[in-house]
Amino acid sequence: MRLFALVAVVFCAAPISAADLESHIAPLVKDHKGKVAVAVKHLKSGESYYLDADTVMPTASLIKLPIMVETYWQATDGKVKLDTTLTLKKDDKVPGSGILTSHFSDGATFPLKDAVRLMIVFSDNTATNMVLDQIAIPSTNKRMAELGLKNTKINAKVFKGSTTSIDPAATKKYGLGSTTAREMVQLLELIDAGKVASPEACKEMLSHLKACDDKEKMTRFLPAGTVVAHKTGSVNSSKTDAGIIYTKSGPVALCVMTDENEDKRWVTDNAAQVLIGKIAKEVFDHFAEKEKK
């Protein structure tokens, strides 16, 4: 009962209209060649803006954020230990983002906490699978459902969908995982409030998110020195980013999800990545102006 009461307290406030955000963000989305969903919420004032925020979309590596939450929750409950030593095996190594596959030797050892850090900071696919081996794939979905985030789901281990999928239909439709922009902002709101697992766990998770090394999306147009705690995701047709932008007026949770993008190039100026950056800058500027008034 305590968990559901908590979620109700966090999510019960009605969204406050943000017409200025609408006027700046909607035209950017309209001009983009692809599907876009946006959710914004100032975590201090409650001011919010949503655009197709309840549309279920592929997460790409953004699903690693809920995986981290579940890992810390299991650690808080004593089901796993963050200092458990993991051993990297040849069969663990998968392609794509990260550093373990390319730069670590078979037999390398490190604690579960470091695997989580690699999963978030470098979006390491191999580390993600090693974390999933410890917490089990279905556990993240169960936890998110308990939080009321029923559309937030991971479907399989990374690059091992054919052999590890717990929902083949969802794997075919969404790939690694699915969520909505609104649900990611809700999850970030819980973390910011220190109400996921424990306050100490939330602080550690935010420190991992603040170290995210992807500078091509949410952070690309923000002023130097702006602190952002975020997790990104990229596949050919989908680019995603969800995080907390720390402004002088308070923390702002933002999620931008894109799918079916016409521009599928793996380059810095990919249209979806630029769009995410522009939306983040509009959000930052909006609340910067609020601070001046």
C-alpha positions as a printed Julia matrix, in Angstrom:
293×3 Matrix{Float64}:
  0.0     0.0     0.0
  2.83    2.42    0.83
  4.23    2.21   -2.71
  0.91    2.91   -4.41
  0.13    5.74   -2.01
  3.5     7.25   -2.79
  2.92    7.13   -6.53
 -0.49    8.71   -6.09
  1.04   11.6    -4.15
  3.7    12.24   -6.74
  1.45   12.01   -9.8
 -1.89   13.39   -8.66
 -1.22   17.07   -9.44
 -2.92   18.25  -12.62
 -0.58   19.52  -15.37
 -0.21   23.28  -15.57
 -0.49   24.75  -19.07
  2.73   26.03  -20.62
  1.55   27.94  -23.69
  4.96   29.47  -24.28
  6.58   26.05  -24.44
  3.87   24.93  -26.84
  4.56   27.86  -29.16
  8.27   27.09  -29.31
  8.33   23.28  -29.27
  5.33   22.33  -31.42
  6.72   23.99  -34.6
 10.03   22.14  -34.19
  8.17   18.84  -33.89
  5.93   19.66  -36.86
  8.96   20.27  -39.09
 10.65   17.03  -38.11
 10.4    14.08  -40.47
  9.46   11.37  -38.0
  7.35   10.66  -34.92
  8.05   12.74  -31.83
  6.79   12.67  -28.24
  7.69   15.26  -25.62
  7.1    15.54  -21.88
  8.31   18.43  -19.71
  7.75   19.08  -16.02
  9.33   21.64  -13.72
  9.77   19.57  -10.58
  9.49   22.58   -8.25
  6.61   24.58   -9.73
  4.77   21.73  -11.45
  4.57   23.64  -14.75
  4.34   21.05  -17.49
  3.93   20.48  -21.2
  3.05   17.29  -23.03
  2.95   16.5   -26.74
  1.91   12.96  -27.72
  3.44   12.02  -24.38
  1.31    8.89  -23.94
  2.31    7.33  -27.25
  4.18    4.09  -26.68
  7.5     4.23  -28.52
 10.78    2.3   -28.75
 13.27    3.21  -26.06
 16.54    2.03  -27.58
 19.04    2.31  -24.69
 16.81    4.62  -22.66
 15.36    1.44  -21.12
 18.64    1.15  -19.21
 17.34    3.86  -16.87
 14.52    1.64  -15.52
 16.97   -1.29  -15.37
 19.2     0.81  -13.11
 16.22    1.67  -10.92
 15.31   -1.99  -10.51
 18.92   -2.93   -9.69
 19.14   -0.35   -6.93
 15.74   -1.36   -5.62
 16.79   -5.0    -5.42
 19.99   -3.93   -3.66
 17.95   -1.93   -1.15
 15.74   -4.96   -0.56
 18.78   -7.22   -0.14
 18.05   -9.34   -3.22
 21.34   -8.41   -4.87
 24.53   -6.8    -3.6
 26.12   -3.9    -5.49
 29.57   -5.13   -4.44
 29.02   -8.61   -5.95
 31.99   -9.36   -8.2
 31.12  -10.0   -11.85
 33.47  -11.75  -14.25
 33.48  -10.78  -17.91
 33.31  -13.81  -20.19
 33.75  -14.0   -23.93
 30.12  -15.03  -24.36
 29.01  -11.9   -22.51
 30.43   -9.57  -25.14
 27.98   -8.01  -27.58
 28.48   -5.24  -30.16
 27.29   -1.65  -30.07
 27.83    1.05  -27.48
 30.14    0.7   -24.52
 33.73   -0.09  -23.65
 33.76   -3.61  -22.18
 33.64   -5.51  -25.47
 36.42   -3.53  -27.12
 38.68   -2.62  -24.22
 38.38   -5.27  -21.49
 39.94   -8.72  -21.53
 38.03  -11.92  -20.92
 38.17  -12.66  -17.2
 38.13   -9.02  -16.1
 36.3    -8.55  -12.8
 34.39   -5.62  -11.35
 31.48   -5.08   -8.94
 27.85   -4.97  -10.01
 27.76   -1.26   -9.15
 30.45   -0.59  -11.77
 28.5    -2.57  -14.35
 25.5    -0.32  -13.65
 27.72    2.75  -13.98
 29.05    1.52  -17.33
 25.49    0.8   -18.47
 24.44    4.4   -17.79
 27.54    6.5   -18.45
 28.71    4.7   -21.6
 25.43    2.91  -22.41
 27.5    -0.27  -22.35
 25.51   -3.13  -23.9
 27.68   -5.89  -22.47
 27.44   -4.38  -18.98
 23.66   -4.14  -19.38
 23.35   -7.84  -20.1
 25.56   -8.66  -17.13
 23.29   -6.55  -14.91
 20.22   -8.3   -16.31
 21.8   -11.65  -15.45
 21.82  -10.53  -11.81
 18.31   -9.04  -11.56
 16.41  -11.13  -14.2
 14.74   -9.52  -17.21
 11.09   -9.59  -16.04
 11.81   -7.84  -12.73
 12.13   -4.38  -14.28
  8.73   -4.66  -15.96
  7.12   -5.8   -12.73
  8.61   -2.9   -10.82
  7.56   -0.33  -13.39
  4.01   -1.71  -13.39
  3.91   -1.38   -9.6
  4.88    2.27  -10.02
  2.03    2.77  -12.47
  4.37    2.9   -15.46
  2.63    0.1   -17.32
  4.09    0.92  -20.74
  7.7     0.85  -19.57
  9.08   -2.57  -20.47
 12.3    -4.28  -21.42
 11.86   -7.18  -23.8
 15.21   -8.99  -23.94
 18.94   -8.75  -23.41
 20.78   -6.41  -25.77
 21.57   -7.98  -29.16
 20.16  -11.27  -27.86
 16.5   -10.8   -28.65
 16.21  -14.05  -30.56
 17.3   -16.14  -27.59
 16.29  -14.12  -24.5
 13.06  -12.3   -25.4
 10.28  -12.53  -22.82
  7.83  -11.01  -25.32
  8.68  -11.84  -28.95
  5.84   -9.69  -30.33
  7.03   -6.65  -28.38
 10.62   -7.35  -29.37
  9.62   -7.36  -33.01
  7.62   -4.13  -32.66
  9.79   -2.09  -30.29
 13.17   -3.75  -30.13
 14.93   -3.63  -26.76
 12.14   -1.88  -24.88
  9.22    0.52  -24.88
  7.89    3.43  -22.83
  6.19    6.8   -23.11
  7.63   10.27  -22.65
  5.23   10.91  -19.75
  6.27    7.75  -17.92
  9.95    8.63  -18.18
  9.29   12.06  -16.69
  7.28   10.42  -13.91
 10.16    8.07  -13.15
 12.64   10.95  -13.11
 10.34   12.84  -10.76
 10.4     9.92   -8.33
 14.19    9.71   -8.48
 14.57   13.46   -7.95
 12.29   13.22   -4.9
 14.43   10.43   -3.43
 11.47    8.05   -3.53
 12.9     5.22   -5.61
 14.41    2.44   -3.48
 15.96    4.87   -0.96
 17.17    8.5    -0.88
 20.78    7.28   -0.91
 20.11    5.07   -3.94
 18.54    8.01   -5.76
 21.61   10.15   -5.12
 23.85    7.44   -6.58
 21.61    6.97   -9.6
 21.59   10.71  -10.28
 25.38   10.77  -10.08
 25.55    8.07  -12.77
 23.08    9.99  -14.96
 25.04   13.23  -14.56
 28.1    11.45  -15.96
 26.36   10.34  -19.2
 28.9    10.79  -21.98
 26.41   11.35  -24.84
 26.69   15.05  -25.7
 24.87   14.83  -29.05
 21.27   15.12  -27.85
 19.83   16.93  -24.82
 22.98   18.76  -23.79
 24.3    19.87  -27.19
 22.89   23.43  -27.19
 22.77   24.1   -23.46
 25.08   26.7   -21.89
 28.48   25.43  -20.79
 28.39   24.16  -17.25
 24.7    23.23  -17.26
 24.23   20.1   -15.17
 22.05   17.43  -16.75
 21.3    13.97  -15.34
 20.13   11.96  -18.33
 20.1     8.71  -20.31
 19.96    8.51  -24.08
 19.16    5.87  -26.66
 19.97    5.4   -30.34
 19.09    2.89  -33.03
 18.77    3.48  -36.77
 15.25    4.91  -36.75
 14.85    5.98  -33.11
 16.65    8.54  -30.96
 15.65    9.18  -27.35
 16.77   11.16  -24.32
 15.29   11.6   -20.86
 16.76   13.51  -17.98
 16.73   16.31  -15.46
 18.06   19.72  -16.44
 19.17   21.71  -13.42
 18.19   25.36  -13.82
 18.37   28.27  -11.37
 14.61   28.01  -10.94
 14.82   24.32  -10.08
 15.12   20.9   -11.74
 13.2    20.28  -14.95
 12.42   16.74  -16.12
 12.39   16.35  -19.9
 11.89   13.39  -22.19
 12.02   13.53  -25.98
 11.38   10.34  -27.92
 11.6    10.0   -31.7
 10.82    7.1   -34.02
 10.41    6.37  -37.73
 12.97    9.07  -38.44
 13.72    9.74  -42.07
 17.31   10.64  -41.17
 18.93    7.38  -40.11
 22.54    8.58  -40.39
 24.94    7.81  -37.55
 26.41   11.31  -37.5
 26.53   14.11  -34.95
 24.07   16.29  -36.87
 21.46   13.55  -37.25
 18.13   15.39  -37.49
 16.55   13.68  -34.47
 19.54   14.4   -32.28
 19.53   18.04  -33.32
 15.79   18.19  -32.63
 16.26   16.82  -29.12
 18.96   19.42  -28.53
 16.76   22.25  -29.79
 13.83   21.18  -27.62
 16.09   20.99  -24.55
 17.37   24.51  -25.28
 13.81   25.84  -25.59
 12.95   24.24  -22.26
 16.06   25.67  -20.62
 15.44   29.15  -22.03
 11.77   29.07  -21.0
 12.61   28.47  -17.36
 15.58   30.84  -17.48
 13.14   33.6   -18.45
 10.87   32.54  -15.6
 13.8    33.06  -13.23
 14.39   36.62  -14.47
 10.81   37.7   -13.84
